[in-house]
Amino acid sequence: MSPSEGEVEPAPSASITDQGVAALRRRIGIAHPHPQPPHYRFPNEDTFRHVAESCGDDNPLWSDPEHATASRWGGPLAPPYLVGGDTLIGEDEVTTLEPDLELVLRGDPIRGAHAFYSGSFREWWAPLHPGTRVTRRNALVGVHDKQGDFAGRAIHEWTAEVFSALGGPTLAAQYRLMIRTEREKAGQRGKYDDTEIRPYTDDELALIDAAYAAEPQTRRGSQPRWWEQVTEGDEVGPLVKGPLRVTDLICWHVGMGMGLYGVKALRLGYQQRQRVPRFFRPDDLNVADVAQRVHWDAEWARRAGNPAIYDYGRMRETWLIHLCTDWMGDDAWLWKLDCQFRKFNYVGDTHWMRGRVTRKYLAEGGRPAVDLEISGQNQRGETSTPGHATVLLASREHGPVRLPDPPGDATTAQATLDALAARFADQEDDL
């Protein structure tokens, strides 16, 4: 993982102790303010379009009000990757903490252990319409103590971010997995030196262009994908993303903002440097710049031990969401999606997003559902981002899609967090 995706360098003699893990677990369920305000405080149709285009997604359900008005939703919807997405939307419901809770949350009980942003899991329960004011609650919901041969003791920290429309309903949640380990990183520099990023032939580029040209015709759109028509083993996609350019990363930031670190320009950047000086380092002109520059400066990326500039893991998460929504069509509902970030995606890499139907069944409440196995694979044949998704489909026998219920039938963000903490406690051995 890159520094901007959550990796933290260890303090000397860092260790994970039973006392530290117990202190970490005392934080479960305590809602706290988010580090950054929302990038979009009042998301509207333009927001939906800008965010979708930043992911290379031109689905008219997000971007064409006339098309969307004719759908079952009666108007434009936010693309699923907008409803959540770290700092995109959501005003904090909790803005201050009582002194006793502030004390519980102070510092890091296992400070010095490496932290790797290793995976994301999302659920969506209700659509986000234009002009909706969104609130959020954030809390640690799971602390799982693992033992493995590779890294020894590891702590899996699951943090939940729950998003609600002001006054209801609860819209969605995103769960982030941070893996904390004691393993030293000595010897990892140069680990990726043998990664080959070679120029493309004209024939290879023509194949990619042909795939791009065909994608709008293969998008399901307003034609329902009936549950009865789906068979286990059906292929999903492919959807091509690449070759990745620095320009694509710039477009990503235009729509998505600057993420958890809140990178700002000029005087606002100076003010940020006063607040978090350790996030800055001098460039070749001795001018302080953000560590996030590894995502657009080749020399900085090489200094970080990578052969080239690389993307953000959650960029590929949005690509997997795009794969699912193009396949399922306007009448369906993307309920769940998870993915892991296993490898870097470098400038020059091309990812093919693919999936397969692995299960067709009636989910809770008799909802027609399918499970998908999904992944992103680069031109070297490496799977960088494996994952799964659950889609609710319209049915000729069972009727139109009925939206899923939040965990525990919760009606508030805090009740949802409480239900999630209970879920993660029950599922520790399975995660």
Secondary structure, DSSP 8 states (H G I E B T S, - for coil): --GGGT-----TT----HHHHHHHHTTTT--B--SS--S-SS--HHHHHHHHHHTT---HHHH-HHHHHTSTTSS----GGGSSTTTTS-EES-----HHHHHHTSS-TTTTSEEEEEEEEEEE-S---TT--EEEEEEEEEEEEEEETTTEEEEEEEEEEEEEETTS-EEEEEEEEEEEE----TT-TTTTTT-------HHHHHHHHHHHHHHHHH--TTS---GGG--TT-EEEEEEE-S--HHHHHHHHHHHTTGGG----HHHHHHHHHH-GGGEEE-TTS-EEEGGGGGT-HHHHHHTT-SS-B--HHHHHHHHHHHHHHHH-TT-EEEEEEEE--S--BTT--EEEEEEEEEEEEEGGGEEEEEEEEEEEETTS-EEEEEEEEEE--BTTTBS------GGG--SHHHHHHHHHHHHHHTGGG-
